[in-house]
Amino acid sequence: MLYWLLYIKLFPHYPLFRIFRYLTFRTAFASLTAMFTALVIGPWVIRRLRDFQIQQYIREEGPKAHQKKAGTPTMGGLLIAITILVPTLLWADLSNRFVWLAMLATAAFAAIGFADDYTKVVHRRNLGLTARSKLGFQVAASVAIAAALIAMQTRGLYSTKLIVPFFKQFRPDLVIEALVHSPHWWPLAFLPFVVFVCLVIVGSSNAVNLTDGLDGLAIGCTVIAAGALVVLTYVSGHATFSTYLELQRMPQVGEVTVFCGAMIGAAIGFLWYNAHPAEIFMGDVGSLALGGAIGTVAVIIKQELLLPFIGGVFVIEALSVILQVGSYKLRKKRIFKMAPIHHHFELMGWSESKIIVRFWIASLVFALFALTTLKLR
């Protein structure tokens, strides 16, 4: 919106506005706009959530220290979603299809999280949508994202080939070419790609959701993951950098950098109020939206296989739950004192602040490793 006004309309008459064409400038401004918007409207959002008695309900089987958090306003993810989407609308080139896809994906997963949180508030318990319903909505949203990317691929704007870290010449295509031109079987040609996209986005969304259990843990890791995505998205759309790093260049993808910058600013602004002891929780509306956004950006920029490192802590948290459930079902024994794994460390006697900071450090190490793979190909 501001890009259209300041660059498209005013630049031809006032050369000073040339600066608004630069992606780095608009990304920085999107990040600052998101952060200051979150800081300014955050107290108002907290008051309104308290007025409507939208508060957190703590599960009884969790660590007893968490019981004192009962009554803290939740659904703060609404603040996150607003401060991601509005700055993106202001500073991004809205003629770019990938920007709209990232925004719509964020809004869709935020809506799923909102339905889950609203159900918890209405029933005054820590159980929202059923697991089957939530998963069904997530898969439906992911299938829609995959369909949009397939449509872009047919126009030459996107590639369904995987970029494999460390193997620059190995790029398997997730579309079965032999079936593409078949009059009866062509839908099956895209099935591997659709399934893969669903696994990446649904997995990312739920991984962030599982990490959101301590004050500032998930949102701090999100700042780091979004920072890595800013770098990866920028170099993927930059002619010189993509050639030097031997990446598949996707010119239109670079505009998604503005969206990633807004995600950083929104996360930092929210962390101001979510830091221990938290004044507000993001709820599923925030965690599902952030996870969906991270997964969608990873798919857009063809860095799906780097996502386990970009969001390393999220993956560890999700794996701890999978291992715990699998072990208990198969052996009737638990691997951890409690899952997700951050609760395991709590029950070992670690303070909440120590767990949060150490997980942030681990997240930073993972993200830095992901960035080093850009040249190690």
VENQUITA-V395833 format. One record per residue. N is the residue number from 0. RES is the residue in one letter. PSI is psi in whole degrees, -180 to 180 (999 if undefined). OMEGA is omega in radians with two decimals (none if undefined). D_FIRST is the distance of its C-alpha to the first C-alpha in whole Angstrom. Layout:
# VENQUITA-V395833
n: [N | N]
res: [RES | RES]
psi: [PSI | PSI]
omega: [OMEGA | OMEGA]
d_first: [D_FIRST | D_FIRST]
This chain:
# VENQUITA-V395833
n: [0 | 1 | 2 | 3 | 4 | 5 | 6 | 7 | 8 | 9 | 10 | 11 | 12 | 13 | 14 | 15 | 16 | 17 | 18 | 19 | 20 | 21 | 22 | 23 | 24 | 25 | 26 | 27 | 28 | 29 | 30 | 31 | 32 | 33 | 34 | 35 | 36 | 37 | 38 | 39 | 40 | 41 | 42 | 43 | 44 | 45 | 46 | 47 | 48 | 49 | 50 | 51 | 52 | 53 | 54 | 55 | 56 | 57 | 58 | 59 | 60 | 61 | 62 | 63 | 64 | 65 | 66 | 67 | 68 | 69 | 70 | 71 | 72 | 73 | 74 | 75 | 76 | 77 | 78 | 79 | 80 | 81 | 82 | 83 | 84 | 85 | 86 | 87 | 88 | 89 | 90 | 91 | 92 | 93 | 94 | 95 | 96 | 97 | 98 | 99 | 100 | 101 | 102 | 103 | 104 | 105 | 106 | 107 | 108 | 109 | 110 | 111 | 112 | 113 | 114 | 115 | 116 | 117 | 118 | 119 | 120 | 121 | 122 | 123 | 124 | 125 | 126 | 127 | 128 | 129 | 130 | 131 | 132 | 133 | 134 | 135 | 136 | 137 | 138 | 139 | 140 | 141 | 142 | 143 | 144 | 145 | 146 | 147 | 148 | 149 | 150 | 151 | 152 | 153 | 154 | 155 | 156 | 157 | 158 | 159 | 160 | 161 | 162 | 163 | 164 | 165 | 166 | 167 | 168 | 169 | 170 | 171 | 172 | 173 | 174 | 175 | 176 | 177 | 178 | 179 | 180 | 181 | 182 | 183 | 184 | 185 | 186 | 187 | 188 | 189 | 190 | 191 | 192 | 193 | 194 | 195 | 196 | 197 | 198 | 199 | 200 | 201 | 202 | 203 | 204 | 205 | 206 | 207 | 208 | 209 | 210 | 211 | 212 | 213 | 214 | 215 | 216 | 217 | 218 | 219 | 220 | 221 | 222 | 223 | 224 | 225 | 226 | 227 | 228 | 229 | 230 | 231 | 232 | 233 | 234 | 235 | 236 | 237 | 238 | 239 | 240 | 241 | 242 | 243 | 244 | 245 | 246 | 247 | 248 | 249 | 250 | 251 | 252 | 253 | 254 | 255 | 256 | 257 | 258 | 259 | 260 | 261 | 262 | 263 | 264 | 265 | 266 | 267 | 268 | 269 | 270 | 271 | 272 | 273 | 274 | 275 | 276 | 277 | 278 | 279 | 280 | 281 | 282 | 283 | 284 | 285 | 286 | 287 | 288 | 289 | 290 | 291 | 292 | 293 | 294 | 295 | 296 | 297 | 298 | 299 | 300 | 301 | 302 | 303 | 304 | 305 | 306 | 307 | 308 | 309 | 310 | 311 | 312 | 313 | 314 | 315 | 316 | 317 | 318 | 319 | 320 | 321 | 322 | 323 | 324 | 325 | 326 | 327 | 328 | 329 | 330 | 331 | 332 | 333 | 334 | 335 | 336 | 337 | 338 | 339 | 340 | 341 | 342 | 343 | 344 | 345 | 346 | 347 | 348 | 349 | 350 | 351 | 352 | 353 | 354 | 355 | 356 | 357 | 358 | 359 | 360 | 361 | 362 | 363 | 364 | 365 | 366 | 367 | 368 | 369 | 370 | 371 | 372 | 373 | 374 | 375 | 376]
res: [M | L | Y | W | L | L | Y | I | K | L | F | P | H | Y | P | L | F | R | I | F | R | Y | L | T | F | R | T | A | F | A | S | L | T | A | M | F | T | A | L | V | I | G | P | W | V | I | R | R | L | R | D | F | Q | I | Q | Q | Y | I | R | E | E | G | P | K | A | H | Q | K | K | A | G | T | P | T | M | G | G | L | L | I | A | I | T | I | L | V | P | T | L | L | W | A | D | L | S | N | R | F | V | W | L | A | M | L | A | T | A | A | F | A | A | I | G | F | A | D | D | Y | T | K | V | V | H | R | R | N | L | G | L | T | A | R | S | K | L | G | F | Q | V | A | A | S | V | A | I | A | A | A | L | I | A | M | Q | T | R | G | L | Y | S | T | K | L | I | V | P | F | F | K | Q | F | R | P | D | L | V | I | E | A | L | V | H | S | P | H | W | W | P | L | A | F | L | P | F | V | V | F | V | C | L | V | I | V | G | S | S | N | A | V | N | L | T | D | G | L | D | G | L | A | I | G | C | T | V | I | A | A | G | A | L | V | V | L | T | Y | V | S | G | H | A | T | F | S | T | Y | L | E | L | Q | R | M | P | Q | V | G | E | V | T | V | F | C | G | A | M | I | G | A | A | I | G | F | L | W | Y | N | A | H | P | A | E | I | F | M | G | D | V | G | S | L | A | L | G | G | A | I | G | T | V | A | V | I | I | K | Q | E | L | L | L | P | F | I | G | G | V | F | V | I | E | A | L | S | V | I | L | Q | V | G | S | Y | K | L | R | K | K | R | I | F | K | M | A | P | I | H | H | H | F | E | L | M | G | W | S | E | S | K | I | I | V | R | F | W | I | A | S | L | V | F | A | L | F | A | L | T | T | L | K | L | R]
psi: [-56 | -33 | -46 | -42 | -49 | -33 | -54 | -43 | -41 | -29 | -42 | -25 | -28 | 99 | -22 | -31 | 6 | -31 | -26 | -3 | -22 | 129 | -39 | -40 | -47 | -32 | -45 | -42 | -35 | -41 | -45 | -40 | -44 | -45 | -49 | -32 | -44 | -42 | -37 | -47 | -6 | -51 | -38 | -42 | -43 | -44 | -43 | -40 | -37 | -42 | -38 | 4 | 41 | 94 | 161 | 138 | 122 | 133 | 140 | -29 | -3 | 177 | 137 | -27 | -20 | -13 | -28 | -13 | -8 | 136 | -10 | 134 | 136 | -171 | 25 | -10 | -20 | -39 | -41 | -48 | -44 | -44 | -4 | -48 | -43 | -50 | -33 | -43 | -34 | -41 | -13 | 161 | 106 | 3 | -4 | 122 | -35 | -35 | -45 | -38 | -44 | -42 | -44 | -36 | -44 | -45 | -39 | -46 | -31 | -39 | -39 | -46 | -38 | -43 | -40 | -48 | -41 | -39 | -40 | -43 | -44 | -43 | -3 | 52 | 173 | 21 | 121 | -123 | 152 | 155 | -38 | -43 | -46 | -46 | -39 | -43 | -40 | -43 | -42 | -44 | -40 | -38 | -40 | -40 | -44 | -41 | -40 | -40 | -36 | -41 | -39 | -33 | -38 | -21 | 4 | 15 | -12 | 157 | 138 | 8 | 141 | 142 | 117 | 119 | 140 | -11 | 82 | -23 | -11 | 103 | 81 | 142 | 132 | 5 | 132 | 100 | -34 | -22 | -9 | -41 | 9 | 130 | -23 | -32 | 5 | -32 | -32 | -21 | -32 | -2 | -46 | -40 | -44 | -45 | -42 | -45 | -42 | -43 | -42 | -51 | -45 | -41 | -44 | -44 | -47 | -31 | -43 | -39 | -41 | -30 | -24 | 79 | -12 | 155 | 116 | -3 | -57 | -41 | -33 | -42 | -30 | -40 | -45 | -46 | -42 | -34 | -42 | -39 | -34 | -47 | -48 | -40 | -41 | -47 | -28 | -29 | -3 | 126 | -49 | -50 | -42 | -36 | -45 | -41 | 2 | 44 | 157 | 117 | 130 | 93 | -44 | -19 | -28 | -30 | -21 | -15 | -37 | -42 | -45 | -38 | -41 | -35 | -40 | -50 | -42 | -41 | -41 | -44 | -41 | -36 | -29 | -36 | -15 | -6 | 150 | 130 | 131 | 138 | -16 | 146 | 151 | -29 | -180 | -28 | -30 | -48 | -41 | -39 | -46 | -44 | -42 | -39 | -45 | -46 | -41 | -44 | -41 | -38 | -41 | -43 | 7 | 38 | 36 | -39 | -13 | -12 | -37 | -22 | -38 | -43 | 54 | -44 | -39 | -42 | -43 | -42 | -44 | -43 | -36 | -37 | -44 | -45 | -40 | -47 | -44 | -43 | -41 | -37 | -36 | -39 | -5 | 28 | 147 | 142 | -42 | 159 | -34 | 147 | 150 | 167 | -23 | -30 | -31 | -45 | -33 | -46 | -15 | -10 | 0 | 142 | 155 | -42 | -40 | -42 | -46 | -50 | -41 | -36 | -36 | -43 | -45 | -40 | -41 | -42 | -45 | -45 | -41 | -38 | -41 | -39 | -31 | -25 | -13 | -38 | -24 | 72 | 999]
omega: [3.07 | 3.07 | 3.13 | -3.09 | -2.99 | -3.10 | -3.06 | -3.05 | -3.01 | -3.08 | 3.13 | -3.11 | -3.09 | -3.07 | 3.14 | -3.07 | 3.07 | -3.07 | -3.09 | 3.05 | -3.03 | -3.08 | -3.13 | 3.14 | -3.11 | 3.08 | 3.12 | -3.14 | 3.08 | 3.13 | 3.13 | 3.11 | 3.14 | -3.10 | -3.10 | 3.07 | 3.12 | -3.13 | -3.08 | -3.06 | -3.13 | -3.14 | 3.11 | 3.13 | 3.14 | 3.13 | -3.11 | 3.11 | 3.08 | -3.13 | 3.14 | 3.13 | 3.07 | -2.98 | -3.08 | 3.02 | -3.03 | 3.12 | -3.01 | -3.09 | -3.14 | 3.10 | -3.06 | -3.14 | -3.10 | -3.10 | 3.13 | 3.12 | 3.14 | -3.13 | 3.06 | -3.13 | 3.10 | -3.05 | 3.07 | 3.07 | 3.04 | 3.09 | 3.13 | -3.10 | -3.13 | -3.06 | 2.92 | -2.99 | -3.08 | 3.10 | 3.09 | 3.09 | -3.10 | -2.91 | -3.11 | 3.02 | -3.00 | 3.00 | -3.11 | -3.09 | -3.09 | 3.09 | 3.12 | 3.12 | 3.12 | -3.14 | -3.13 | 3.08 | 3.11 | -3.14 | -3.12 | -3.14 | 3.03 | 3.12 | 3.09 | 3.11 | 3.12 | 3.12 | 3.13 | 3.14 | -3.12 | 3.10 | 3.10 | -3.10 | -3.12 | -3.09 | 3.10 | 3.10 | -3.08 | 3.12 | -3.14 | 3.08 | 3.04 | -3.13 | -3.13 | -3.13 | -3.13 | 3.14 | 3.13 | 3.11 | 3.13 | 3.13 | 3.14 | 3.11 | -3.13 | 3.09 | 3.10 | 3.10 | 3.12 | 3.12 | 3.11 | 3.13 | 3.08 | 3.09 | 3.10 | 3.13 | 3.13 | 3.11 | 3.12 | -3.11 | -3.02 | 3.10 | 3.10 | 3.10 | 3.13 | 2.96 | -3.06 | 3.12 | 3.09 | -3.13 | -2.97 | -3.12 | -3.09 | -3.11 | -3.13 | 3.12 | -3.13 | 3.04 | 3.14 | -3.04 | -3.08 | -3.10 | -3.03 | -3.06 | 3.10 | -3.11 | -3.07 | -2.99 | -3.05 | 3.10 | 3.14 | 3.14 | -3.08 | -3.08 | 3.12 | 3.14 | -3.14 | 3.13 | -3.13 | 3.12 | 3.12 | 3.13 | -3.11 | -3.03 | 3.11 | 3.10 | 3.12 | -3.12 | -3.11 | 3.12 | 3.08 | 3.13 | 3.14 | -3.13 | -3.07 | -3.13 | 3.11 | -3.08 | 3.05 | -3.07 | -3.07 | -3.07 | 3.08 | 3.08 | 3.10 | 3.09 | -3.11 | -3.14 | 3.13 | 3.08 | 3.09 | 3.13 | 3.07 | -3.13 | -3.09 | -3.13 | -3.12 | -3.10 | 3.13 | -3.13 | -3.08 | -3.05 | -3.07 | -3.08 | -3.12 | 3.09 | -3.13 | -3.10 | 3.11 | 3.06 | 3.02 | -3.09 | 3.10 | -2.98 | -3.06 | -3.12 | -3.09 | -3.12 | 3.12 | 3.07 | 3.12 | 3.10 | 3.13 | 3.08 | 3.08 | 3.12 | 3.09 | -3.11 | 3.13 | -3.12 | 3.12 | 3.13 | 3.13 | 3.14 | 3.11 | -3.12 | -3.11 | 3.13 | -3.09 | -0.11 | -2.99 | 3.02 | -3.10 | 3.05 | -3.12 | -3.10 | 3.14 | 3.13 | 3.11 | -3.06 | 3.12 | 3.12 | -3.13 | 3.12 | 3.09 | 3.13 | -3.14 | 3.13 | -3.14 | 3.12 | 3.13 | 3.12 | -3.13 | -3.06 | 3.07 | 3.08 | -3.10 | -3.09 | 3.03 | -3.06 | 3.10 | 3.09 | 3.09 | 3.10 | -3.04 | -3.13 | 3.10 | -3.13 | 3.13 | 3.12 | -3.14 | 3.13 | 3.13 | 3.11 | 3.14 | 3.14 | -3.13 | -3.13 | -3.14 | 3.14 | -3.10 | -3.14 | -3.09 | -3.01 | -3.06 | 3.10 | 3.12 | 3.08 | -3.11 | 3.07 | 3.10 | 3.09 | 0.03 | -2.91 | 3.12 | 3.07 | 3.09 | -3.14 | 3.05 | -3.12 | 3.04 | 3.09 | 3.08 | 3.07 | -3.12 | -3.13 | -3.13 | 3.12 | -3.09 | -3.09 | -3.14 | 3.08 | 3.05 | 3.13 | 3.11 | 3.12 | 3.12 | 3.12 | 3.11 | -3.11 | 3.11 | 3.09 | 3.12 | -3.12 | 3.13 | -3.13 | 3.12 | -3.12 | -3.13 | -3.09 | none]
d_first: [0 | 4 | 5 | 5 | 6 | 9 | 10 | 10 | 11 | 13 | 14 | 17 | 18 | 18 | 19 | 18 | 14 | 16 | 15 | 12 | 13 | 15 | 15 | 17 | 15 | 12 | 14 | 16 | 13 | 12 | 16 | 16 | 14 | 15 | 19 | 18 | 17 | 20 | 22 | 21 | 21 | 24 | 27 | 26 | 25 | 28 | 30 | 29 | 30 | 33 | 33 | 33 | 35 | 33 | 35 | 36 | 40 | 41 | 43 | 47 | 48 | 46 | 47 | 48 | 46 | 43 | 45 | 44 | 40 | 41 | 39 | 36 | 33 | 31 | 28 | 26 | 24 | 22 | 21 | 20 | 18 | 16 | 15 | 14 | 12 | 10 | 9 | 9 | 6 | 5 | 6 | 7 | 8 | 7 | 10 | 12 | 15 | 16 | 13 | 13 | 17 | 17 | 14 | 17 | 20 | 19 | 19 | 22 | 24 | 23 | 24 | 27 | 28 | 27 | 30 | 32 | 31 | 32 | 35 | 36 | 36 | 37 | 40 | 41 | 41 | 40 | 40 | 37 | 36 | 39 | 38 | 39 | 36 | 34 | 34 | 34 | 31 | 30 | 31 | 30 | 26 | 27 | 29 | 26 | 24 | 27 | 27 | 23 | 24 | 27 | 25 | 23 | 27 | 28 | 25 | 26 | 23 | 25 | 28 | 30 | 33 | 33 | 33 | 36 | 36 | 39 | 40 | 38 | 40 | 40 | 37 | 38 | 36 | 36 | 36 | 39 | 40 | 43 | 42 | 38 | 40 | 43 | 42 | 43 | 42 | 39 | 37 | 39 | 38 | 35 | 36 | 37 | 33 | 32 | 35 | 34 | 30 | 31 | 33 | 31 | 28 | 31 | 33 | 30 | 29 | 32 | 33 | 30 | 32 | 35 | 34 | 33 | 36 | 37 | 35 | 32 | 33 | 31 | 27 | 29 | 30 | 26 | 25 | 27 | 27 | 23 | 24 | 26 | 23 | 21 | 24 | 25 | 21 | 21 | 24 | 24 | 21 | 23 | 25 | 28 | 28 | 28 | 31 | 33 | 32 | 33 | 30 | 29 | 26 | 23 | 21 | 18 | 18 | 18 | 14 | 15 | 16 | 13 | 14 | 17 | 16 | 15 | 18 | 20 | 19 | 19 | 22 | 23 | 22 | 24 | 27 | 28 | 29 | 30 | 32 | 36 | 37 | 34 | 33 | 31 | 31 | 28 | 30 | 29 | 26 | 25 | 27 | 27 | 23 | 23 | 26 | 24 | 21 | 23 | 25 | 23 | 21 | 25 | 26 | 22 | 24 | 27 | 29 | 30 | 33 | 32 | 31 | 34 | 34 | 30 | 31 | 35 | 35 | 34 | 36 | 39 | 38 | 38 | 41 | 43 | 43 | 43 | 46 | 48 | 47 | 49 | 52 | 53 | 53 | 55 | 57 | 57 | 56 | 53 | 52 | 50 | 51 | 47 | 44 | 41 | 43 | 41 | 44 | 47 | 46 | 46 | 49 | 51 | 50 | 47 | 45 | 42 | 40 | 42 | 41 | 37 | 38 | 40 | 37 | 35 | 37 | 38 | 34 | 33 | 36 | 35 | 32 | 33 | 36 | 33 | 31 | 35 | 35 | 33 | 36 | 38 | 38]
